[in-house]
Amino acid sequence: MNRIAQYRGERKLSQRALAKQLGVSSATVAMWETEKRTPSLKMAKYIAQFFETDIEAIFFNEKDNKK
């Protein structure tokens, strides 16, 4: 599961509700969650702030850090 979807689910938010909070369309949130698009760095920071975490927790998985 995509981390944005995971964090959104934990807060019991719909894609539409999250999109409204972030100032984007629900289609944009859907594309992030299906990994068809990635948010800009500015938006990634905003998403992390919204979920009260850091960018790494949302956009990088443990496999990325193990080399």
C-alpha positions in Angstrom: 0.0 0.0 0.0 1.2 3.5 -0.8 2.2 5.5 2.3 0.0 8.4 1.4 -3.0 6.1 1.2 -1.9 4.5 4.4 -1.6 7.8 6.3 -4.9 8.9 4.8 -6.6 5.7 5.9 -5.3 6.0 9.4 -6.9 9.4 9.6 -10.1 8.1 8.0 -10.0 10.7 5.2 -11.4 10.2 1.8 -9.2 11.1 -1.2 -11.5 14.1 -1.7 -11.1 15.3 1.9 -7.3 15.0 1.7 -7.3 16.8 -1.7 -9.3 19.7 -0.2 -6.9 20.0 2.7 -3.9 20.0 0.3 -5.5 22.3 -2.3 -5.3 19.7 -5.1 -7.9 17.6 -7.0 -8.9 14.2 -5.8 -7.6 12.9 -9.1 -4.1 14.2 -8.1 -4.3 12.3 -4.8 -5.4 9.2 -6.7 -2.4 9.5 -9.0 0.0 9.8 -6.1 -1.5 6.8 -4.4 -1.2 4.7 -7.5 2.3 6.0 -8.1 1.4 7.3 -11.6 2.6 10.7 -10.5 4.8 12.0 -7.6 4.2 15.3 -5.8 6.7 18.1 -6.2 9.2 18.6 -3.4 7.2 21.6 -2.1 4.0 19.5 -2.0 5.9 16.5 -0.4 6.9 18.8 2.4 3.4 20.0 2.8 2.0 16.4 2.8 4.6 15.4 5.5 3.6 18.5 7.6 -0.1 17.7 7.2 0.5 14.1 8.5 2.9 15.4 11.2 5.8 13.3 10.0 8.9 13.6 7.8 9.2 13.2 4.1 11.3 10.0 4.5 8.5 8.3 6.4 6.1 8.8 3.5 8.2 8.7 0.4 11.1 6.3 1.1 10.8 2.7 2.2 13.2 0.7 4.2 14.4 -1.1 1.1 15.6 2.2 -0.4 17.8 2.8 2.6 19.4 -0.7 2.6 22.3 -0.9 0.1 
